């Protein structure tokens, strides 16, 4: 790697660097005088000019954005979104918004970068060998839009849920990366068309602090959640909410609108209803307010097919099986698990969010063999074991488990509690390769191994990637 030089002595925060490998989190690694710099909006191998955005003298590493490309990669393309383009932002003396940090990379290049990140995390944090990954992960990260339209092939129009901030002047905006600065936007090209059809950038959001939009891919109706500025009086907040609701009511297809408290997820319906209807090929789901649902329009099918496919093909979901869905949300995996094990089987659904757990009860009310519990996964797993033993039985053992934790991962305590139930197999769904890799190591320390692995690009133009793995006890590897 060549040594960077200061661009000019007058601008010590500006450097020219040759970019090294991709790192988890949407950065690439460069170095200056032995110090690591995490550079956003670069591609490995490029020579670029950068501006340091965080560069305390005693910091272990610095952060930077690309401002000019000196020697581009063959995978560099023009960014599709002006507000998120680092080069155009630099030209006007501004920062780009976050949320599309890979928009300057070809779709083929994005898949390659994400494949490198998944491999590196599983080797460094998960302890998997290069040869094991060569066998498990030869396909690399898979594109889920390859059979779609031209726009979909470019990774656009996929988000069914979007969050927005509001500028000081009341305009729709998004944050710059790692910044409180809110920049105005005029479109959201990653979102499904129903979101842009609302033309939110035309509205006056004075008095509103945050907005969440849920727009199911099935076209069943959009929900807009509005969070008033916390410091407003109740009268002023009410006026702001009514003004925005009236404006949204004039849209060609008016959305449902609700007041929203981001701190406790409470909602108060203003127009329409406070929930959306999500569907899969075989099931319908109610998701209230800001309740969790996979955001890529294809994600529910892709992930359910992969996770349950592992368990079905391995013979772990026979009629009468006892299974669990942990971090179950509104029931995306619970419903097909209930179908697979039949009425003679049993399904334990565990979800931490009270509102989402209530949704699961509504969605699965007709399945008497599904038990839905709300609370912390590790505590409920322990309670299940103690309850079984207290009535003279043995510790509860699951034939199969679907584990779909939040971005932070399951963690050591959950892994320990889950392994204690001695399941035959676990289908692990993860949205963060670092958290997944750490959990793989915890499982390995408990005598478990990754038997199968796939990864999907369910977040095009961002650094995020979804993995689905089949974990089994090492003695059962085949």
N, C-alpha and C positions, 0 to 999 in steps of 0.2 A: 504494500500500500504506500502510495507516495505521501510525502509529508506536506500538509497544507501550509499555505502562506497567508499572511494577512493581505486582504485586498488593498487596503490603504491604511496608512498609519493614523489617518484621521477618523477611521471607523473601526476601532478595535473589536467591535462586536460582529464584524463581517469577515468571513474566511472563505477561502477556496479549498475544497477538499475532494478527494477521491473516495467514493462511497464503498463501504464494505458490505458484509452480508446483512440480510433482513433479520430483524429482531421481532419478538412478540410485542404487540401493542401498536403496530402501524408505523414503526420506525425502521431505519437502516442504521448501521453502526459506522461511524467514521472516527478518526482520531486526530488530535492536535497536541503535539508535544507530549505524547503518552496518555493524554486524557481522552476518555471515551466521550463522543458526542452522539446523541440519539437524534437523527435527522429525519424529519417528516417530509413527505412529498418527493422523495428520491427513489432511485432504483439501483440495486447493486451494480457496481462497475462504472457508474457515471462519475464525471467530474462536474461539480456544481459549485455555485456561489451560495453561501448560506448566511442567514442572520441569526445570531444567538438569541434565543428567547428566554433562557434561564442559564446563567453563567456565573454564579457566585464563586468567588476565588477558592473557597474551601470545599466546594461541592465535589462529590466523587465522580459525577458526570455532568455534562451540559446537555441542553436541548436546543434544537435549531430548526428553522424552516428553510427550504430552498427558495431562493429569490431569482436565480438565473441558472440555466443549464449550459455548461460549456461543452461537454462531450456527452450527448444523450445515449441512452440505451436503445437498442432496436425495439424494445417493448414499450417505449414511451409513445403516448398518443395525446392528442389535444383533450383537455379535461372537458367533460360534457356540461359542467355546471359552473358558470362564471364565479358565483359567490364562494365556491369551494376550491377554486383554482389558486394555488399558491403563487404561481407566476403572475397571473393577472392582478391578484391582490397586492403583490409587491410593487407592481408597476404603478398602482394608485396609492401606495404608501399605507396599505391596510393589511390586516391579517385575514386569512380565509376562514370561513366557518368550518366547524368540524362535521364529521358524519359521512364524508366521502373521500377519505384520505388515500384511497387507491384509484381514484378516478382518472389519474394520469397514466395508468398502466393498462396495457391491453388485457382483454379477458383471459387470454392464454397465459399472459405473464402473471396475472393475479392468482390463478390456480397454482402456478409454479411456486410463487412466493408463499402461499398458504401451506402448500405441501411441505416446503422447507421448514416452516415454523412448527407444524405438527410433529415432524420428525425430530427436530432439534429439541423440542420440549420433552418428548417421550424418551429421548436418549439421555438428556441432561438431568431432568427431574424425575422421570419415570423409571429410569434404569434399564430400559430396553436396549438390546444390542442392535448394531447396524444390520447384522444378518437377520435378526428377528423382524425388524421393520421392513427389510427388503421383501420378506415373505408375506408379512401381514398387510403391508401398505403399498404394494407395487402399483396399484392404480392411481394413488394420490388423491387429492381433493377433487371431487366430482362436481361438474356443472349441472345444476338442476333446471336450467332454462334452455338447454341446447335444442329442445324440440319446439320452442316457442316462436313468437314473431321476431322480426328483426330487432325491435326495441327490447324485447325480453332477452334475446341473445346477447344484447349489449349490457344486460344486467340492470335494466331500468324498469320502473313500474311494478315493483314487487312488494313494497312495504304496505301492510294493511293497518299498521299502527304507527303514529308519528307524534312526537312531542315538540312543542314550539315554546319559545320564550317571547317576551314582548319588549320592544325597545322603549327608551325613555319617552319617546314621542307617540307611543301607542301603536306602533306598527309591528306586524308579524316578523319574528326574527329567530335566529339560532345563535348559540354561543360559539365563539372562537375556541379552539382547542385549549384546554387547561386555562380558561380565562373566564372572568365575569363579564367581559365585553359581549354585548348582544348586537349582532349585525342584522340589518333588514334583509329579507329575501323576497323574491317575486315568484318563486315556483318551488316545487319539491319533486324533482324528476324521479327520485327513487320510490315515490309513493304510487299506489294504485290510482287510476284516473279519478276516482270518486273524491279523493282528497283535494286535488288541484281544482276539481269542478266547483268546490266551495268558494274559490277565489278569496281566501282569507286575507291575503295581502292588501285587498281593497278596503278592509274594514278598520274602524277606529276601535282599538282595544284598550283605550285609556281606562285605568282602574282594574285591568286584568293582568295577572302576573304570569300565569302559565296556562297552556292549552294542551289537551290530549285529544287526538282524533282516532277513532276506531272505525275502519271501513272494511267490513268483511268482503272477501273476494267473491262471495256468492251473490252480492248485490242486494242483500236483505235489508239494508238501511244503515246509515252512518250515525254515529254518536259523537257529539262534541262536548268535551268536559272543560269547564271554565273555572279557573281558580282565581278569585279576586285578590287584589293586593292586600296583604295581611293587615297592614296598618289602617285600612279604610274603615270608616264607620259603617254600620250595617246599612244605613240609608244610602250612602254613596256606593257601596258594593252592590246593593240591589239595583240601583239605577244603571250601573255599568253592565250588569248581567242582562237586564231587560233590553238595553240598547243593542247589545250584540245579538241577543236572541231574536229581536225584531228584524235585524239585518239578515240573519241567516234564514229566517222564515221566507224571505223573498227569493231564495235560490230556486232554480228549476226543480230540483228534488230537495226539499227542505230536510235537514238532518234533525235528529233528536238532540236536545240541548239540556245539559244538567250542570248545576253548580257542584264544584268538586273541591274536597279538602285533601290535598296530597299527603298530609301528615297521617291521616287515619283512613283514607280512601272513602270517606262518607260522601254520598252524593244526594242532591235534592233536584228532582226532575223539574225543569222549566217548561219544556215542550217535548212531546213524544214520550219516550220511555228511557229508562236509565240502564239499559242493557242492549247487547247486540246478539244476533243469532248467527252462530258459526256452524258450518256443516262439513261433514266428511262423506265419503261414499255411502256409509251405512248408519250414520248417527247425526243427531242434531244437538247442539250445545248452547245453553244460555251462558253468556259471560257478562257479568255486571260491572259497570263503571270501568275502572282501570285494572280489572282482573286480568290475570295472565292468559295470553294465547300466543302461539307461535306467530311471528310477524310476517314471515315470507308467505305469500299466497299458496305456495306449493309445500310448505314445511309440514303441515299436519300429515299429509299422505306420505311424503318422503320419509319422515322420521318414524311414523307408525309402521310403515312397511318394513323398514330396516330393523327396528328394535324387535317387533313381534315376529318378523321373518326369521331372525336368529333363534328365537325361543321355539317357534313352531318347527323349524327344520331340525332342531336338535332334539325334538320330542319332549320338551319340557312343559308343554301346555296341553296335556291330555285332558279328556273329560274327567271331572272330579278333582282336578289339581287345586292346590292351595297356593295362591300367588299374592303378590303385593305390588302396588304402584305407589312409589315414594316420591314426595313433592308432586302430587298428582294433579294439581291445578283443577280445572273444571271437568276433567275426566277424559282427555284426549286418548290416553292409553288405557284408562280403566275400562271404558266401554268395550273396546275390542278384546281386552283380557277376559271380561265377563262372558263375552260370546264364545271365546276359545275354550274356557273351562266348563261351560254349561252350568245349568242350575244345580247340578250335584257338586260343583266345585265351590270355591270361596275366593273372594278378592278383598284384600284390605287396601283401602285408599287413604293415604295420609297427606294432608296439606296444612301448611302453617297459617295461611291467610284465612281469617274467619269468613270474609265475604266470598272468596273463591271456593271455600269448602261448602258454603251454603249453595253456591251454584252447582257444585258436584252432586249434592243431595237432590236437587231438583232434576238434574240431568240423568241421574241413575235411579230415580225413585221406583221405577218398574223392575229393577233387578234386585230381588230379595236376597240374593247370595253375595251382594256387595256391601261391605261394612265401611262406612266413611267416618274417619276420625280427624279432628282438627287439633293440631299441636306440633310440637317439635318431633322430628322423626326419631331421633335417638331415644327420647323419653318414651314414645309410644311403642317402639320396638321392645324396650325393656319391660314396659307394662304388659305387653302381650305375653311375653315369656313368663313373667311372674304369675299372671292370671291363669295360664294353662297349668302351671305347676301347683297352684293353690287349690285346684279342684282335683288333684291327684293325677293329672296328666303329665306329659313330658313337655319340655320346652318346645314352643311352636316352631316348626320348621317349614319353610316355604319351598315349594318345588321350583319356583322361578320368581324373579323380581325385576321390575322396571325401575330404574333409578335415574331421575331427571332433575338434578339439583340446580339451584340458581348459579349465577356466574361465578361465585366464590367457590363452588364445588361442594362435595359432601363433607369433607373434613374427617379428621382422625376419629372423632367420637362416633360419628354415624357409621363409618366403615367398621369400627370395632363392634358396634351394636348389630349391624347387619350380618357380619360374618358369624356372630354368635347364633343366629337363627339357622345356620348351615343350609342355605339354599343350594340347589343344584346348579343354578346359573343366574347371572345378573346381566340384563341388557342395560348398559350405562349410556345415557344420552347427555352430552355436554356441549355447552356453548362457549367454553373457554379452554384452549389446549393446555395452558399452564396449570389451571386448577385440575383438569382431568389427569394430567401427568402426575401431579402430586398425589392424587387419590390412587392412581395405578400403583404408585410406590407403596402406599399404605396397604393396599390389597396384596401386593407382592410379599410384604413383610408378614402377612397373615396366611401365606401359602396359596394365594390366588394368582392367576396369570391371564393375560389377554389372549383369547383364542381366535377372535375375529375382529376386524377393524375396518370401518369406512368413515369417510369424512365428506361433507357436503358444503358447497358454497351457497349457503342460505342468506348471506349478507353481501351480495355483490357490491363492489366498489368501496368496501370497508375492509378492515383487517380481520374482522370476526369470521369464525368458521365453526361449524357444528360437527361433532364426532359422535359416532355410535359404535360401541364395542360390546362384544360378548365376553364376559369374564366367567371363568369356571375355576374350581379348585384344581390345583396343579396335578393332583392324582387322577383327575378326570380328563385331562387333555387328550385329544385324539386327532 
